[in-house]
Amino acid sequence: MRKFRRTLGLLITLCLVLTLFAGCGSGKDDDEAETSDTSSEETTGIDYDAAFETFPADELIMTAGEGGEIYWNEYFYWLHNIVASYMSYYGSIDWTQETEYEGETITIGDYMLLSTQEYTVYFRAIEAYAAEQGVSLTDEEIEEAENSVADGYDSEEDMLADFEEKFITRDLMNYYYTVSALSTKLFESKYGENAENFTDEEVAAYAQENEYMQAKHILLKTVDDSGTALSDEEVAAKLATAEEVLALLDAYSGDDINAYFDELITEYNEDTGVESSPNGYLFTSGTMVEEFETAAAALGDYEYSGIVETSYGYHIILSLPINPDDTPISGDYSLRYTAAQEEFTELIAEKLDSLKITYSDAHAEINPSEMFAVAES
């Protein structure tokens, strides 16, 4: 459950508009938009309009914390997206199929309802945590967030038509954008714009917990650019070169092995990816090939390996201290920012757990298997 919430938190706070509201202002032409609309009745056989009419749009479904009312129009927006995505992927839904949720076995239908609750309540958790921390948006910041809703649309009319197809209103989208802006401000008030307030010690603890390593290497490739193995003679020559490089390292008597390793990289290395990672590769367990990871994990800072053979060729690896401001090869943000964001979303998840949820009578009447029944052809 916590893993799910962590992913959800990153989704909302980092790329709310780009992912959760996919298609809004995307610039697709009309034909492409029609074929990619997961809520299309022709695609799924489900009449989502009829499902939406199960309750009035302003029917109270539940309340999260103090004043966190969630009405049917918002609840349905998320529920129908979950159902449509599932249908798009699997083609059908067995509502009685069982799945695991927080150590309990529940049906797919109940899981979808609980997932919908996660999405809607998460926004209230951000608001509640911001209030605790004394963080709020100014009138100007609210106006800026609401104005940005229309970014990417040619006209207000186009935007509203798109919203109607996706079962979301301008007011609700305004709310999501302002909470997203609030989340950004809350994060920056705690950690700084680029998480500069998240200390090196905190990053180091995160790196250790998540098995991060940082290393440079010299690669002598035994395959060509297409992945085809070189001839036996060529492979033997690469091994001889690797042995020569290792001998040079063994003979080095200076006090800056890192700088010397860079010199050898310039002269011998055949890995073009090193150009984009001048401080070495920052990676976590499961990212690199097994032989490389095993060898790197066995080294202390500024220690180098023997010759390590992988499917790519012969490597000599130099282990380095982790640089908190480098970006992992599997990520888009610095390790410092990633670690701070993960802690932040854990804090929001804890606040979500603490919110008291109360349900209206209408909530008990929600039956996805009936609402989203596929029409007989």
N, C-alpha and C positions, 0 to 999 in steps of 0.2 A: 504493500500500500504506500509506504513512504517513498519507495522508488518511483511509483506512478506519480505521486504528488510532486516530487522533485522535477521530473520531466515536464509535468504540466506547468509548474512555476516558471521554468526557463522559457517554455513556449510563450507564456503570456507576457512576462516581463521583458523578454528580449526581442521577440518577433511577433507580437500580438497581431498586427495588421497583416503581415505577410503570410501567416500560416492559418490562424484561426478563421480569418475572413478571406480565404483564398478566392480569387476571382473578382473581388471588388476593385474596380479601376485597373484591371489587368491589361487593358489595351487589346484584348482578343477581338477578332472580328465576330460578326454575329453568328456565322456558321460554326466556328470553333467553339464559341461560348455555348451554343445549343448542345453540341455533342459532349461537352465536358461537364454539363450540369448534373451533379449526382442526385439532385432532388427532382429530376424529370420523371413524370408519371410514365412516359413511354419507355424509359430505361428500366425502371424497377417494377412497374405494375402496381405501385402504391399510390393512392390518391392522398397526397400530403395536405392538399387544401381541405379535404374532408376531415382528415385527422386533426388539423388545427382547429376546426370548428367544434371539437369535442367540448371545449369550454370557451366562455368569453375571454377575450384577450386580457381583460383586467381582473380575471379570477385569481384571487390569492392562493398560491400553492403552498408556500412555506415561508418562514421567517428565520433568518440567520443572525443571531445576536440582537443588539438593540437597533430596531428600525431597519433591519435588512430585509425588507419585503421582496419576495420573488414571485412575480405574477406569471400567468400562463404564457403570455407572449414570449417572455424571456426563457422560461423553462422549455417551451416547445422548440425554440430556436436551436438549443443545444441537443435536445432529444432527437429531433428530426435529422440533425447533422450526423449524430452517432449512428442512427438507423440507416441513413442513406449511404454512409461510408461503408458500413458493414455489408449492405446489400450490393454495393458497387464491387466490393472485393470478393464476396462469397456467392452472390447471386440469389441467396435465400437465407432465411433465418429460422432455425429451430428454437423457438422460444423456451422450450423446456430443457434444452441442452444444459448440462451443468458445467460450472467453472469455479475456480477457487478465488475467494476474495477475503483478505484478512484472516486466512486460516479457516474460513468456513466455505462450505459448498453451497452455491446458489445458482439459480437459473440465469441464462443469458438475458432474459427480460429484466430480472431484478438487477443484474450487473449494469445494464444500460441505464436504469433509473438511478442507481447509485453514482454512476459516472456523470450523469447529467447534474446531479446534486453537487459533485465535486467541482465541476466547472462553474456553476452559478455561485456557489458559496465562496469559492476562491477569491472572487472580486471583493466580497464583503470582508474577508480576512485581511486583505491588503488595506482596506479602509480602516478596519479596527486597529490594526497594528500601527498605521500612520497616526491615528488619533492618540494612541498611547505614547508615541514618540514626539508628539507635538508638531507633526509635519502636515502641512496643508497646501493647497494650490491657491495662488492669488487669482483675482478676477481675470487678470491679463493671461495667466497661464491656462485657465479654464477656457477662455475664449480662443486661445491659440490651438488648444487640443481639439475643441469642437470644430474649428474652421478646417483643421487638417483632415477631417473625415472626408471632405469632398476632393481631396488631392487625388489626381489620376482620372477623374471623371470629366467628360467634356461639358456636362451641364448638370444642374440640380435635378432636372427631369430624368436624365439617364441614371443618376445615382439612386434616386428614389425608386425607379423601376427595378433596378438591380436589387435593392433592399427588399422590395416586395416579393421578388422571386425567391429570396433566401429567408423569408419569414423573419425579417428584422426591421425595426423602425429606426428613424433618424435619432429619436430621443435615446433609444437603447444603445445605438452606436456611439452617440455622444458620451453616454455613461462609460462605455468600455474604453474609449479613447482617453477620457479624463482620468479613469482609474489607472490606465497604463502610464499616463504622465505622472500621476501621483506615485506610482511604484518606482519610476525612474528617479523622481525627486527624493523619495524615501531612501532608496539605495545610495544615492550620491551624498545624502546628508550623513549617512553612517560610514560609508567606505570611501567617498570621493568619486569624482567623475570617472576616473580610470582605476578605481579601487586602490589608489595610492595609500589610503589609510589602513589597508590590510597588511599587516607587518610581514617581514621576511620570515620571522619565526612561525607565524600562522600558516604561511604558504608552505614552509618546510614540513610542518606537521601534516598538512593536507597531502603533500606530495608523497610522504612516507606511507600514509594510510592508503593511498590509491596507487602505490607502487610505480611512481614516476621515476624515470631515469633520464640522464642526459649524456650523450656520447658523440664523439667524432669517430670517423673511421676512414681507412684507406681501403678501397675496393679494387681488386684486380678481377675483372669480369671474365667468367668462363662461358658466357652465353653472349650472342650478339643482340642487337637492339630488338629483334623480333622474338627473343627468348630461345633461339635455336642454339644447341650446344656447339662449342668450338671443337675443332679437331683435337685429337689426343696430343699432338705436338704443340698446338697453341696453348692447351691447358697446362702442359708441363712447363712451358715458358712463363705462364702467369704465376705458377707456383714458385718458380725460381726467382721471379721478381719479388714476390711476397716475402720469400726468405731473405732476399737482399735488404728489403726495407726493414724487416725485423732485426737484422744484424746491425743496421745503422742505428736503430733505436737502442739496442742493447749497448752499443758503443758510446752513446751520448753521455756526456759528463757535465753538461750545463745545468743551470738551475731553473730553466723555463721549458719544460717538456711540452707544454701546450703550444708555444711559439714554434718549437722545432717540429712538432707534429704537423703544424700548418704548412711549414716549408715542404715537408714530405708529401702532404696532400696536394700541394701545387704541382709537384714534380711527378707524382705517381698515380694519384687517385683517378679512377674512371667512373665515379658516380657523379653524374651531372647535377643531381639533386642537392649536392652540398652547397651549390652556389646560393640557394635560397635559405640555407641554414648555416650561416657562418659561425655561429656559436655551438654547432653540433645539433643533432636531433634530440628533441625533448619528446619523450614518449612514455606511455604507460604499458603495463603488462598486457599482452595480447595484441599489440599493435604491429610489432616487427616479427620477422621470422624467428622461430623458436631458438635456433642455434645462436643467433645474434643476441637475443634477449638474455639467454642463459649466460653467455660469456660476459655481457655488460653487467649483469646483476652480481657477478662474482668479483668485480673489480672495486677497489676503493678510489676515491678522488685522485685523478691524475695518474692512475695506474693504467697500463696498457696490456692488451691480451697477446696471446700467441696468435698463430694463424687459425682463423675460424672459417670453416668451409660451410657455405650455404648454397642454395640453388642458384644464387646470383654469381657466386665466385668465391674468392679468398679475401677475407677481411682481416684487418688489424684494427682493434678498437681501443680508443682512449676514453676512459670514463671521466666525466667532469662534474663539478658541483652544479646543482640545479639553479638555473637563472630564473627567478620568479617572474621576470618580465618578458621571457621568451614565450612564443606560442607553440603549444604541442602540435605535432604534425597532424594529429587527428582533430584539431580544433580550429576555431576562428578567432579566439580571444586569448590574451596572455594567461599564463597559469595563475597569476595573481588575481586577475579579473574573474577567471573561471572559479577559483576557490571561494572568492568573496560572494559571487553569485550563488554558488551552491549553499553556502551558509545562510545567505539571505532567504532563499526559497525554503530552507529548513525552518527558519524562524516564522515565515508566513504559514507553513504547514502546521507548525505548533499552534499558531493562533487559530487556524482553521479547526484544529482538533478541539480547541477550547470553546468555540462558539456554540451556544445552545441553539439547537434546531427545533423549531416547532412546526407542526404540519397542520394544514387546514383539512377540512372534510373532503375537499376536492382531491387532495393528494391521494387519498385511499382509493379513489375511483379511477385512477390512471391505470389503464390496462393496455400496454403496448401491443400485445398480440392481437387485440381486437382493433385498435386504432390504426395499426399499420398492416392490416391484412392485405395480401396481394389479391387484386381483383381476378376473378376467373375469366379466362379468355373465351 
